[in-house]
Amino acid sequence: MPKERKKVLCMDAQRHAEYYGMQRTFDKLYAKSKAGETFTGLMELVLSPDNIMLAYRNIKANTGSYTAGTDKQNIGDIGRLPPAEVIGKVRKIVTGSEHGYRPKPVRRKDIPKPNGKTRPLGIPCIWDRLVQQCIKQILEPICEAKFSNNSYGFRPNRSVEHAISRTYSLLQRAHLHYVLEFDIKGFFDNVNHSKLIKQLWTMGIQDKQLLFVIKRILKAPIRMPDGSTVYPTKGTPQGGIISPLLANVVLNELDHWIDSQWTEHPVANRYGTWRTIRTSEVFDKSKGYQKMRNSNLKEMFIVRYADDFRIFCRNREDAEKAMEAVTRWITERLKLEASPEKTRIVNVRKRYSEFLGFKIMVYRKGGKYVVKSHICDKKLQLEESKLVEQAKRIAKPAQGRTQSEEIGLFDEMVLGIQNYYRIATCISLDCRKIHRRVMTVLTNRLNTESGCQLIREGGAMTDSEKERYGTSQMVRYVSGINRPIYPIAFIKYKTAIGISTAVCCFSPAGRKKIHDNLEMDATLFAYLREHPPEGHSLEYADCRLSLLPAQKGKCIVSGEWFLQPDSIVCHMKVPKEQGGQERYSNLVLLHRRYLPLLTDQDAAALKSICKQLTVTRKQLTKINNLRTAAKLAAI
């Protein structure tokens, strides 16, 4: 039997792929792409039952799945349908028409930005989002094999922290103090469709049927707020599931071109040698770089997060040449335009450079230059104003909310700010400024004639709260409410950790540090997938797979391992006829032999069954709990 483990490394996307038996397929696609092979039969994989079911599972985990498109439907409407009907409908939507796939109009919603402008968001209909997710799952391993290591946005296992860590390293260790700040005008609205399709083809994605579907996604009509319809000729709608992946495909060519100018130059590779640093084998190109510095080559390194990127150079002359060359390359090759107002060269020894909400510079300390970073001014002002407004609502809750709920929202905002910005070296100084303003508002607003409602002592903290704020003297409570108000100023700088190039979602070796494979018998999952329950919804079928590892492959009644797949029964605690829903919380897995004990029979027959099955007192308690939920008399 498999051994139980105290701690399991787990990534949701990888675990879902294992539930639906797609991980091996993704690994093969990645390996073939790494080997430079081309792909022509991808639509079969896109429309395979397991891939469609996995797409539903991944979309369901996203809260945005309950946002309706122009057809007024959300993921719940899909989840209520039988699995076979969902699979059939997805296939019909994509291939069932003689005119090919035709996505429904995308709902345009304008999201306000801090500067007073708006960001256009495109919300596809839920069935079109499901199609996009199916495509994304198949394209991602192929594209990941081709993407540059200097790209950090909207990719598995990569984050803002990794991008900032790389930025710190280039400034402090490599001494590249001239930073090119680039801004592409309306990137998502101006992506050239023909260029994008050619880039996908060059990456090896040469399935014409799939490329046709992607073209249709790009040209999906947009339903404007005033009811009019626009037919786009360029751009990828922000809000589409596949848009971030396509954006990375567009800019991947830029990443590799900049890499070829210095880091991947033939001279650097020719003089490079393998060496061991700590426990890792690293290809050291320092000798090659020394040779190249004697030439007229421009030394440049890129760090990119989605459409936001910075280029690092050693001197102003190189920076000026690089800015002219990159600007022309973006215009001529990608058919995009760099914003002249926002594109500039910054000497970080003299002033701050802004990137991903941080402002970063270097200062001299003990004969060397050291990184210093803050929350950038606009973001600091924005976060402060948001927290102050929420602090006011604690004193005077919004209609329909309680003080406790408002404190909960305030705490969520504090955690969000601290978790994102704690890699700024001067984070404690910035948060103190916010804290003073917030505490002034709270103290003044909660000060009544009977005394100040803001107190130091209150209810007990949870374990996670104790771990984070247990030693702080700045925690406050509102009188009569046990929920703590988190102190924004109680924060310590966290060293930004860089990404390990060995980490990869799509190879067994690359997953070792981030994910543990399921130790359960894969045939159990395969059986449940291949034998969908008749008369039940897709949500019910999906929850069965979740319950199997959640119950550690054991029966909820007896605690015995499931050894035979056909012995597994998914039982609804509250039956449908009593209003029970096919939801995870209302379902359990048990051995088939215990099912008669959960039916409405006379007491003598039930006792006889218990005797035959040698039901223990502990098992009988569990059975009676399930009978009580179904409004049946206890045995």
Beta strands, then each sheet from edge to edge (+ up, - down):
strand 1: 106-112
strand 2: 118-123
strand 3: 178-182
strand 4: 222-223
strand 5: 229-230
strand 6: 273-277
strand 7: 280-284
strand 8: 301-305
strand 9: 308-313
strand 10: 344-347
strand 11: 353-355
strand 12: 358-365
strand 13: 368-375
strand 14: 447-448
strand 15: 451-452
strand 16: 454-455
strand 17: 477-478
strand 18: 568-572
strand 19: 587-591
sheet 1: 2+ 1- 4- 5+
sheet 2: 8+ 9- 3+ 10-
sheet 3: 6+ 7-
sheet 4: 11+ 12- 13+
sheet 5: 14+ 15-
sheet 6: 16+ 17-
sheet 7: 18+ 19-
end
